[in-house]
Amino acid sequence: MNNQIFRIQQQHLVLKSTGEIIPEKEPVFFLRALDTQALCTIRCYQATMTPGSKGWETIQQVIDNFTTFRQENRMKMKPPSEAY
């Protein structure tokens, strides 16, 4: 998984910054880079944060990666109804 925030470790979803295991019963929401609306959603999320605050730079890295993917894979992009 190419992700700055989570990793898979021994079949568990783990928060990279703390090593905390996300409990199986806790809902988690993922966005795929090929989703045409994902980048907008992430930008809106980042807009709720103060630049320089905890996590802001990580979210900026995600935005940069989604932007690069979109530029390099324009023909693969799909609306949300088809991306998942």
ABEGO torsion letter per residue (X at the ends): XBBAABBBBGGBBBBAAAGBBBBAABBBBBBBAABAAAAAAAAAAAAABBBGBBGAAAAAAAAAAAAAAAAAAAAABBBAAAAX
